[in-house]
């Protein structure tokens, strides 16, 4: 698929130091995402960073709902959120690049991502992130419902469960997105 880079943005999602550290192959994904960011910058494609985070004390997390976050409410309540939300130092945003804070799994939920995308005139999202079964899946599904064109850089996504990553990138995502590797992106 030939891409119109004037309406495309690269989303770098949940690539926070503490999250990358949970992956056995964290170095590989960092190298691949670094390559994707360089490709985007070379082609004047906006790079938008999305991080998950909460206010101090994590008031956004209900102990009665959100199974995803409720179990970690106490842990999140005692974390220095400014530190937790920092993008991994190998992927530091350049001056002028936007960082969006989300409050749930999807990059859209509890964030101003859609406002940013409209301001840039973005219609095509290129997704990267941790975890494939979390932020990538949730964002892909919501973005597809919002009629964005989608690409997933499979080797710029990772999951603690390699089999889940494989099934999502080879069987599920292709129904709503172009699934390619970083070296294929913008070289067709």
C-alpha positions in Angstrom: 0.0 0.0 0.0 1.4 3.3 -1.0 1.2 5.8 1.8 0.3 9.4 1.8 2.8 10.7 4.4 1.1 14.1 4.6 -1.8 12.6 6.6 0.2 10.0 8.5 1.4 9.8 12.1 3.5 7.3 13.9 2.2 6.4 17.4 4.8 5.2 19.9 2.7 3.8 22.7 3.5 2.8 26.3 7.2 2.8 25.6 8.0 3.8 29.1 11.2 2.6 30.8 9.4 0.5 33.4 7.2 -1.1 30.8 10.1 -1.9 28.4 12.0 -3.4 31.3 9.2 -6.1 31.7 10.1 -7.6 28.3 12.8 -10.2 27.9 13.7 -8.8 24.4 13.4 -5.1 25.3 16.5 -4.2 23.4 15.2 -5.5 20.1 11.9 -3.5 20.3 13.9 -0.4 21.3 16.1 -0.8 18.2 13.2 -1.3 15.9 11.1 1.6 17.3 14.2 3.8 17.1 14.4 2.9 13.4 10.7 3.7 12.9 11.1 7.1 14.6 14.0 7.9 12.4 12.0 6.9 9.3 9.1 9.1 10.4 11.3 12.1 11.1 13.1 11.7 7.8 9.8 11.7 6.0 8.3 14.6 8.0 5.7 12.3 9.6 4.7 13.4 13.1 5.8 11.1 15.9 3.2 11.1 18.7 4.1 9.5 22.0 1.4 8.0 24.1 2.0 7.1 27.7 -0.2 5.6 30.4 -0.3 7.4 33.7 -2.5 8.7 36.5 -2.6 11.6 38.9 -0.8 11.1 42.2 -2.8 8.7 44.2 -4.4 7.2 41.1 -7.9 8.6 41.6 -8.8 7.5 38.0 -8.6 3.8 39.1 -11.7 2.4 40.8 -11.2 -0.6 43.0 -14.6 -1.9 42.0 -14.1 -1.7 38.2 -11.3 -1.9 35.6 -9.9 -5.3 36.3 -6.9 -4.2 34.3 -5.9 -1.5 36.7 -7.7 -2.2 40.0 -5.2 -4.9 41.0 -2.4 -2.3 40.7 -4.2 0.7 42.3 -2.1 0.5 45.5 1.1 0.1 43.5 0.2 3.0 41.2 -0.9 5.1 44.2 2.7 5.0 45.5 4.6 5.5 42.3 6.2 8.8 41.2 4.0 9.3 38.2 6.2 11.9 36.6 9.0 9.3 36.5 6.7 6.4 35.5 5.3 8.4 32.5 8.7 9.2 31.0 9.3 7.7 27.6 12.3 5.3 27.6 15.5 7.3 27.3 16.5 5.6 24.0 13.3 7.0 22.4 13.2 10.5 23.9 10.8 12.8 22.0 12.4 15.5 20.0 11.5 19.2 20.6 8.0 19.8 19.3 6.9 16.2 19.4 3.7 15.6 21.3 3.3 13.3 24.3 -0.3 12.3 25.1 -1.2 10.9 28.5 -3.9 8.2 28.5 -5.7 6.8 31.5 -6.7 3.3 30.2 -5.5 0.8 27.7 -6.5 2.4 24.4 -4.5 5.4 23.3 -7.8 7.3 22.9 -9.4 6.6 26.3 -8.9 9.4 28.8 -6.6 11.3 26.5 -6.7 14.2 24.0 -5.2 12.1 21.2 -8.1 12.6 18.8 -7.8 16.4 19.2 -4.1 16.2 18.4 -4.8 14.0 15.3 -7.4 16.4 14.0 -5.1 19.4 14.5 -2.5 17.6 12.4 -5.0 16.4 9.8 -4.1 12.8 10.4 -6.1 10.1 8.8 -3.5 7.2 8.8 -2.0 5.8 12.0 1.1 3.7 12.2 1.1 1.8 15.4 3.9 0.6 17.6 3.9 -0.3 21.3 3.8 -2.5 24.3 1.8 -4.6 24.7 0.5 -6.1 21.4 -2.5 -7.5 23.4 -3.0 -4.3 25.3 -2.5 -0.8 23.9 -1.9 -1.9 20.3 -5.0 -4.1 20.1 -7.3 -1.6 21.9 -6.0 1.4 19.9 -6.3 -0.5 16.6 -9.9 -1.5 17.3 -11.0 2.0 18.4 -9.1 3.7 15.6 -10.7 1.3 13.0 -14.2 2.2 14.4 -13.2 5.9 14.0 -12.3 5.2 10.3 -8.6 5.8 10.5 -6.4 4.0 8.0 -4.1 1.7 10.0 -0.7 0.1 9.7 0.9 -1.9 12.4 4.7 -2.3 12.5 4.7 -5.9 13.9 8.4 -5.9 14.9 7.8 -2.6 16.7 5.2 -4.2 19.0 5.8 -6.7 21.7 3.9 -8.7 24.3 5.0 -10.8 27.2 3.3 -13.8 25.5 5.0 -14.3 22.1 2.2 -16.6 20.9 -0.4 -13.9 21.6 1.8 -11.4 19.7 2.1 -13.8 16.7 -1.6 -14.6 16.5 -2.6 -10.9 16.7 -0.1 -9.7 14.1 -0.5 -12.6 11.7 -4.2 -13.4 12.0 -6.2 -10.7 13.8 -4.8 -7.3 12.9 -4.7 -7.9 9.1 -8.6 -7.6 9.1 -8.3 -3.9 9.9 -4.7 -2.9 9.2 -1.7 -3.4 7.0 0.7 -5.4 9.1 4.4 -4.9 8.1 7.8 -4.7 9.6 9.7 -1.5 10.1 12.1 -2.2 7.2 9.2 -2.5 4.9 7.6 0.7 6.0 7.7 3.5 3.4 10.1 1.5 1.1 7.4 0.1 -1.2 
